[in-house]
Amino acid sequence: MNRIDRLFAILLKLQAKKQLRAEDLARQFEVSKRTIYRDVAALNEMGVPIISLPGEGYEMMEGYYLPPLIFTPAEASALFLGAQMLIGQAAGQLPIVAEHALSKLAAILPSNTKAQVDRLTGLIQFFLPPDRFDLDDARLMTLQRAIVERRVVHLKYHSYSQNEVTERDIEPQNLTYSNGVWYVNGYCRLRQGPRGFRLDRIDDLKLKAERFKVRQLEAAAVEAIEVRVRFDHAIVRWVRERQHYAFQREETAPDGIVMTYRVHRLSELTPWLLGWGAQAEVLSPLELRAEIRQIAQQVVEMLT
């Protein structure tokens, strides 16, 4: 191994481990301790902050990281495109931080790699939902603190299925972001089981002093309801394009396509079905068929 490779390898090892002794490095690279002393001195002269601890060895000054200097054009493009999506989707300080990171990355890319990245990022645009997530949101920060510190949170929650506000204590375990919505997941003491709560349905939340022990949560077994819907041939393409998340399968029928869905509550499917008007006919269950009929009658009465 030549000296340049050895210096780089020493840097990587110091980043990976807290402390390394000169004799251990000498044994690994099959050189003398004096050579290691010279290598460390050379790295210090190049600006790498390596601290010598008498009797303990060497360690990297806290906060120093070796910049990732080598990226393939595909790797660099992936980083730039991913950051562009993040900047377009996020609010608060995160887009600013991402912009700074991109400027640092651009400064260390070879000119040919930078040119390829610029060409690709100039060709691709992302049209993202208007609602942006904000990691600096006070509710998110409170929930993050609760999860890290294992603190109980008191919620006032507006339930969609019952259209009522309930108060409950939860033991939060994680946060997820899906389809433009944040969820906090954990153990609900009111329902005595695992639950997920949409942040935009939380009317109020308070961090309590009480701490909890993390539970091993298993989702409660809820029997799914099977729903079968016949769609006219004229709209099948558009239904597939804007398919409901509960979709399972489809089959051909003489007068259209029958699609099968599985939901935990019929209310998950009702608003989406109504959007297809008379070109979507609920075949089963009869309960949902009756509900759609009732809503249609109410609309007729309202418009006459």
C-alpha positions in Angstrom: 0.0 0.0 0.0 1.4 3.4 -1.0 1.4 6.3 1.4 -1.6 8.2 -0.1 -3.8 5.1 0.2 -2.6 4.5 3.8 -3.3 8.1 4.8 -6.8 7.8 3.4 -7.3 4.5 5.2 -6.2 6.0 8.5 -8.8 8.7 8.1 -11.6 6.3 7.5 -10.6 4.2 10.5 -10.4 7.2 12.7 -13.9 8.2 11.6 -15.2 4.7 12.2 -13.7 4.2 15.7 -13.4 6.5 18.7 -9.8 5.9 19.4 -6.9 4.1 17.7 -3.4 3.4 19.1 -0.3 3.9 16.9 0.9 0.3 17.5 -2.5 -1.0 16.3 -2.3 1.1 13.1 1.3 0.0 12.6 0.4 -3.6 12.9 -2.5 -3.4 10.5 -0.6 -1.5 7.8 2.6 -3.4 8.4 4.7 -0.3 9.0 6.6 1.0 12.0 5.1 3.2 14.7 7.4 6.0 13.6 5.8 5.8 10.2 2.4 6.2 11.8 3.6 9.2 13.7 4.8 10.8 10.5 1.4 9.9 8.8 -0.6 11.5 11.6 1.6 14.6 11.5 1.1 14.9 7.7 -2.7 14.6 8.1 -2.6 17.4 10.8 -0.6 19.6 8.4 -3.3 19.1 5.8 -5.9 20.4 8.2 -7.3 17.1 9.6 -7.9 17.7 13.3 -6.4 14.5 14.9 -5.9 14.7 18.6 -3.2 12.7 20.4 -4.1 11.4 23.8 -1.1 10.3 25.9 -1.3 6.6 26.7 -4.6 6.2 24.8 -4.0 6.8 21.1 -5.5 9.1 18.5 -9.0 10.3 17.9 -10.7 12.7 15.4 -11.9 16.0 16.8 -15.7 15.8 17.3 -17.7 17.3 14.5 -15.1 16.6 11.7 -16.2 14.4 8.8 -14.3 13.4 5.7 -16.2 14.8 2.8 -17.5 12.3 0.3 -15.4 13.3 -2.7 -16.1 10.5 -5.1 -19.6 10.2 -6.8 -20.5 8.6 -10.0 -22.8 10.8 -12.2 -25.7 8.5 -11.4 -25.1 8.8 -7.6 -24.7 12.6 -7.8 -27.9 12.9 -9.9 -29.8 10.8 -7.4 -28.8 13.1 -4.6 -29.6 16.3 -6.5 -33.0 15.0 -7.7 -33.9 13.7 -4.3 -33.0 17.0 -2.7 -35.1 18.9 -5.3 -38.1 16.8 -4.4 -37.4 17.5 -0.7 -37.1 21.2 -1.2 -40.4 21.3 -3.2 -42.3 19.3 -0.6 -40.9 20.7 2.7 -41.4 24.0 4.6 -39.5 25.5 7.5 -35.7 25.3 7.8 -35.4 22.0 5.9 -35.4 23.4 2.3 -32.8 26.0 3.3 -30.5 23.3 4.8 -31.0 21.2 1.7 -30.0 24.1 -0.5 -26.8 24.6 1.5 -26.0 20.9 1.3 -26.5 21.0 -2.5 -24.1 23.9 -2.9 -21.5 22.1 -0.9 -21.9 19.0 -3.0 -21.7 21.0 -6.2 -18.5 22.6 -5.1 -16.7 19.2 -4.8 -18.0 17.4 -7.9 -15.7 17.0 -10.9 -16.6 19.3 -13.8 -17.8 16.4 -16.1 -20.0 14.9 -13.3 -21.4 18.3 -12.5 -22.2 18.9 -16.2 -24.1 15.6 -16.4 -26.0 16.4 -13.2 -27.0 19.9 -14.5 -28.3 18.4 -17.8 -30.4 15.9 -16.0 -31.8 18.2 -13.3 -32.6 20.7 -16.1 -34.7 18.2 -17.9 -36.8 17.0 -15.0 -39.3 19.0 -13.0 -41.4 17.8 -10.1 -45.0 19.0 -9.6 -45.8 18.3 -6.0 -48.9 18.8 -3.8 -49.4 22.4 -2.7 -49.4 21.3 1.0 -45.9 21.1 2.4 -44.8 19.3 5.5 -42.9 21.3 8.0 -40.6 19.6 10.4 -40.5 22.8 12.5 -44.2 22.5 13.2 -44.8 22.9 16.9 -47.0 19.8 17.1 -44.4 17.6 15.3 -41.6 18.9 17.5 -43.7 18.2 20.6 -44.4 14.6 19.4 -40.8 14.0 18.5 -39.8 15.1 22.0 -42.5 12.8 23.5 -41.2 9.8 21.5 -37.6 10.4 22.4 -38.3 11.0 26.1 -41.1 8.4 26.2 -43.6 10.9 27.6 -47.4 10.4 27.5 -49.3 12.8 25.3 -52.9 14.0 25.9 -55.0 14.5 22.8 -58.3 16.0 21.8 -59.0 14.0 18.6 -61.8 14.6 16.1 -62.7 11.2 14.7 -63.8 11.0 11.1 -65.8 7.8 11.4 -67.9 9.0 14.4 -67.6 12.8 13.7 -67.0 13.5 17.4 -64.2 14.8 19.6 -62.7 12.5 22.2 -60.0 13.1 24.8 -57.4 10.4 25.3 -53.8 9.7 26.5 -51.4 8.0 24.1 -48.0 6.5 24.3 -46.4 7.7 21.0 -43.9 5.4 19.3 -43.3 6.8 15.8 -44.3 9.4 13.1 -45.1 8.6 9.5 -45.9 10.8 6.5 -48.1 9.5 3.7 -50.1 11.1 0.9 -49.6 14.6 2.4 -50.6 13.7 5.9 -48.6 13.1 9.1 -49.6 10.3 11.5 -48.5 9.6 15.0 -48.7 5.9 16.0 -48.6 4.4 19.4 -50.6 2.8 22.2 -54.0 4.4 22.9 -55.0 4.1 26.6 -58.7 4.9 25.8 -59.0 2.1 23.3 -56.4 -0.1 25.0 -54.6 -1.0 21.8 -52.4 0.3 19.0 -53.8 3.3 17.1 -52.8 5.8 14.4 -53.9 9.5 14.6 -53.8 12.0 11.8 -52.2 15.2 13.0 -54.7 17.4 11.1 -57.5 15.8 13.2 -55.8 16.6 16.5 -57.5 19.7 17.9 -55.1 20.0 20.8 -52.2 18.1 22.3 -50.3 18.4 25.6 -47.1 16.8 26.7 -47.5 15.2 30.1 -44.7 14.7 32.7 -45.6 11.0 33.0 -43.2 8.6 31.3 -44.0 5.1 29.8 -42.3 1.9 29.0 -42.3 1.0 25.3 -44.8 -1.7 24.5 -44.6 -4.4 21.9 -47.6 -3.4 19.8 -49.5 -5.8 17.6 -52.2 -4.5 15.4 -55.6 -5.6 16.6 -57.3 -8.1 14.3 -60.2 -6.3 12.6 -62.3 -8.3 10.1 -62.2 -6.6 6.7 -65.4 -5.9 4.8 -65.4 -7.0 1.1 -67.0 -4.5 -1.3 -67.8 -5.3 -5.0 -68.5 -2.5 -7.4 -69.4 -2.6 -11.1 -67.9 0.2 -13.2 -69.1 1.1 -16.8 -66.5 0.3 -19.5 -66.4 4.0 -20.3 -64.7 5.0 -17.0 -62.7 1.9 -16.2 -59.5 3.4 -17.5 -60.0 6.5 -15.2 -60.9 4.4 -12.2 -57.7 2.4 -12.6 -55.8 5.7 -12.9 -57.3 7.0 -9.6 -57.7 3.7 -7.9 -58.7 3.5 -4.2 -56.1 2.2 -1.8 -58.4 -0.7 -0.8 -58.5 -2.2 -4.3 -57.9 -6.0 -4.4 -58.7 -7.4 -7.9 -61.0 -7.0 -10.9 -63.0 -9.3 -13.2 -64.8 -8.8 -16.5 -68.6 -8.7 -16.5 -71.0 -8.5 -19.5 -71.9 -4.9 -18.7 -68.6 -3.6 -17.2 -65.8 -4.4 -14.9 -66.4 -5.6 -11.3 -63.7 -4.5 -8.9 -63.3 -5.8 -5.3 -62.2 -3.8 -2.3 -61.5 -4.6 1.3 -62.0 -2.0 4.0 -62.4 -1.9 7.7 -65.2 0.7 7.6 -67.5 1.4 4.7 -66.9 5.1 5.3 -63.4 4.6 3.8 -64.9 4.0 0.4 -68.2 5.9 0.3 -66.9 9.4 -0.7 -64.7 8.0 -3.4 -67.5 5.9 -4.9 -69.9 8.9 -5.0 -67.4 10.7 -7.2 -68.1 8.3 -10.0 -71.8 9.0 -10.1 -74.2 6.6 -11.8 -71.3 4.9 -13.6 -70.4 3.0 -10.4 -72.9 0.5 -9.0 -72.3 -1.1 -5.6 -73.2 -4.8 -5.8 -72.4 -5.7 -2.2 -72.7 -5.4 0.6 -76.3 -4.4 0.7 -75.6 -2.0 3.6 -73.4 0.1 1.4 -75.8 -0.1 -1.5 -78.6 1.2 0.7 -76.3 4.0 2.0 -75.4 5.2 -1.5 -79.1 5.1 -2.5 -80.0 7.2 0.6 -77.4 9.8 -0.2 -78.5 10.0 -3.9 -82.1 10.6 -2.8 -81.0 13.3 -0.5 -79.1 15.0 -3.3 -82.2 14.8 -5.6 -84.4 16.3 -2.8 -81.9 19.1 -2.3 -81.8 20.0 -6.0 -85.6 19.8 -6.7 
